Amino acid sequence: MKVPNKVNELRRRIMKGLTKNVGSSYSNPKIDPNSKIEIKKVLISRPNHRLGNQLLSTPLIQEVINTFPDCKIDLFVRGGVAHPVFENYKHIDKIIQLPKKPFNHLLNYGWCWLKLRKKRYDLVINGDKNSSSGRLSTQFTKAPYKVFGDIDEEIKATYKDYEHISKYPIYNLRCFLEKLGFPKNNNELPVLDIKLSDAEIANGKKILDGITKNDRKTICIYTNATGAKCYCEDWWKTLYERLVKEYPHYNIIEMLPIENISKIAFKSPNFYSKDIREMGAIIRNTTIFIAADNGVMHLASASLTPTVGFFSVTNQKIYEPYGNGSVALNTNATIMEDWLKEIDRILKVNG
C-alpha cells in the first residue's frame, strides 16, 4: 500500500519536531585525560533509500577512512542501492539495511534496530541532520562519542560551502574531533566516489565503444528527473540541438531512465542499464555528463566525470556536483550562453 505524499510530509514534520533536541547532550564530548582515544569501530547512519543520498554519503565515509585508516565501518541505511554503491569500500564491515517500506516488513525492520543496539561502537555519526531516523539511530546506539550533525554557527560562518549535504557532516566531524584533542584537519574535502575498479572502467569503455562506434570523445546527457526538477521536452530539444551544432566533433549520447523515455525523442544514440556500477563505468569513459539535479547526476559525479547539473527548484548549494571541474547552473538566473561557456571550459580541460 502506497502512503500518500501528504501523509508522509505530515509524518516527517511530526518526527522532526519530536527528535530535534535528540543528541544535544553530545555536542561537547566528555574527555578522560588519562585515557587514549581509539576509534576502531564506526557507525555511519544514513537511512535514506534514494540513490543520490547514498552517493552523497561517500565523502563522509572517505573522511572517516582517511582519519582512521585502521577502522571498520558499519552503515545504517534504507532500501536496496547501498550494496552496489559501497561494494568497493573495503573498510565497510556491515551494511544494516532497513526495508524501504517498513510497514510491509515489520519483523525485519525491528531486527535491524536490534542489530544497532547489540554492537558497541567507538564513534557514531549521523549523516543527515534533518533525518529523524538518523538522529534516533545515533541516540539508540551504544558509543562514547556521537556526532548528531547539528548546525554549528561558527563552522557555518567559516566555510562558504557548509550548506552542502556532503560537506557539512565532514566539517562537523572535524570540529568534534578537535574537541576530543585530535589535530586540526585542513585537508581538501573528499569528493563523491563510487570507487570503480579498473576492470569496471575497461568494461564501460567497451560498452561505450559499441554505442559510438568511433574513437571521438563523448558528451553524455540524461534528460529525465523527478517531479518539478524535470525539464520539458522543448527545453531539452533546444539544448540538444545547440550541443550538436557547437560540438560536431564529439559524440553525443543519451542515458535513458528505467521508464525508457527520452526528452529528445531518441534523436541520439542511447543506452540503459539496470546495473548502477555499469552505468557509472560507462559515464566514467565520457568527457562530460549533463543532467538536471537527480540521482544519476550524483552517480556521474561519483564516477569522477566532470558533471554539469541544472537546478531550477532545489537548492544548488545543498546538492550541487563538485570536484573534477563539475559545476551547478541555476537555470532561473542564467541563459544557454552561460551554460555553453561552462561546457566549453570543461571540454577544453578534458577534451
ABEGO torsion letter per residue (X at the ends): XBBBAAAAAAAAAAAAAAAAABGAAAABBBBBAABBBBBABBBBBBBBABAAAAAAAAAAAAAAAAABAABBBBBBBBEAAAAAAAAABAABABBBBBBABAAABAAAAAAAAAAAAABBBABBBBABAABAAAAAAAAABBBABBBAGBBBAAAAAABAAAABAAAAAAAAAAAAAAAAGBBBBABBBBBBBAGBBAAAAAAAAAAAAAAAGBABBBBBBBABBBEAABBBAAAAAAAAAAAAAABAABBBBBBBBAAGBBAAGGABBBBBBABAAAAAAAAAABABBBBBBBAAAAAAAAAGBBBBBBBAABBAAAABBBEGGBBBBBAAABBAAAAAAAAAAAAAAAX
